[in-house]
Amino acid sequence: MTLKIRCCLPQTCRLTGLLPLWAFFCALVLSGVFGGAGSAAAQSSPAQSSSPIREYLLQPGDGLQLSMPGLSAVSWEATIDITGQIRFPFVGQLPAAGLTLPELNRQMEIAATGLEVQVYQGGEQVVSVLSGEEVYLQVTRYRPVTVIGDIPQPGSIDYVPGLTLRALLGQAGGVRLSELAGVQAPADATVRLQSALQTQKWLRAQVLRSRILLEADISDTAVSPEDSAQLRDYLGETEAAAAISEIEISLRERQYQRDDLRERIKLTTNRVDSLEQAYQNYEQASASEEERLQRMLTMGDRGLVTADRVSEARNSALAASTRLLTVGSDIYEAKAELQRLKEELTRLDDVFRSNVLSDKRRFSQQLSEVTAQVDSLRLLLLTSSESDTTTLELLVHRGTGDKELTTQASLGDLVYPGDVVEVILRTPDTN
């Protein structure tokens, strides 16, 4: 066999004959960490992948970077869209899905050849004609790999070239079959499991309580029969009755606070309307008193009325003006109170939802932790009694065009961007 190695970037690296030395080294290290993880794991070689290395075909969701060294210090990034197209400056939009990186790079070289672009050299703007050789394309972001099934930490994991199933499961918490094989469960494992199950039910009830409070309409003050039955299933009759009562008290208290604020808003609105009507009346009266004062002053200058009559008219005009200012001040204060009450009504709902959401996040986090504990105890008890017959099965769901292909895999196999890896622990009573 002839060893051939072509040096290039990790995204475009292709090999024939053997794996690269760094992949061989990683496989050796990982085999020591995850060795003996079930009977299915023993079927794969720890030294190299049992699946052939293939040229990666770009797919929607992959991120690429285009640069033109020597022409511009600027680079451009873009993501292949759902239609399989990608768009870059100068070269425009090109089909990318289903092509290898070198193939797409070649297509962009062809598209760029002969294009005239304006660049700055020495502070001057010049026109440069592209030959196509300036185009350099690389992958900056691959689609993540998803792990599901019997795994401590299911979810998405960032893809890096050369990632194997063994390394992927390691990042997802490991299957732990090798750790549990032949290990006897602690004497109190069953008691701890029952306690964790009770805690799990209680936390589920708290999460349900939060959901009921969040989804309840403003006028709702009672728990639905369906939710009541679910609470009884989680807590039992006595504790469920107390929980239902607590929920309904919270709903009634919120309703009472809303009704109280609405009534105060209504009364304050009526007060503002009354004051505004009074202000109009006092405004007319003040104008009349001011006209009367002016007439009295004119007549006093002519000696037609006494000084007492002029003084009385002046006092009346001053009193009308004072009443007008007082009512105007009352209107301002009433409107400020009305605005404050409306804001308090808005905050009432916001604070209620914020507090319930905070409780829901806290209980959901605790529920996740307890659920993981329950799963671990169950697996420990199961593996302790069935360690000789428990097997590990790995399924890789891989999109090919508009279809999905599912294949069995082993720990040494490579995974590719967008793969969905399903982990299954099979026991004698598992179908």
MORA-V756687 format. One line per field, one symbol per residue. psi: psi as a letter, one per 40 degrees, with the letter a starting at -180 (. if undefined). burial: I if it has 9 or more other C-alpha atoms within 8 Angstrom, else O. Layout:
# MORA-V756687
psi->???
burial->???
This chain:
# MORA-V756687
psi->hhhhhhhaiddehiihciiidddddddddddddeifgidddeeihediieiihihhhiihdhhihhighddieiihiihhadeeiihiideahihdheiiddddddddddddheihihihhfeihihhhiedeehhhihdhiiihhhiagidgiaihhhihehidddddddeeidedddehehhiideddddddddddddddddddddddddddehideheihiddddddddddeidddddddddddddddddddddddddddddddddddddddddddddddddddddddddddddddddefeiidddddddddddddddddddddddddddddddddddddddddddddddddddddddddddddddddddddddddddddddfddehihhhhhhhhhbeihhhiiiideiiiiheihhhhhhhideh.
burial->OOOOOOOOOOOIIOIOOOIOOOIIOOIIOIIOOIIIIIIIIIOIIIIIIIOOOOOOIIIIIIIIIIIIIOOIOOIIIIIIIOOIIIIIOOIOOIOIIOIIIOOIIOOIIOOIIOIOIOIOOOOOOOOOIIIIOIIIIIIOOIIIIIIIOIIIOIOOIOIOOOIIIIIIIIOIIIIOIIOIIOOOOOOOIOOIIOOIIOIIIIIIIIIIIIIIIIOOOOOOIOIOOOIIOOIIOIIIOOIIIOIIOOIIIOIIOOIOOIOOIIOIIOOIIOIIOOIIOIIOOIIOIIOOIIOIIOOIIOIIOOOOIOOOIIOOIIOIIOOIIOIIOOIIOIIOOIIOIIOOIIOIIOOIOOOOIOOIIOIIOOIIOIIOOIIIIIOOIIOIIIIIOIIOOIIIIIIIIIIOOOOIOOOOIIIIIIIIIIIIIIIIIIIOOOO
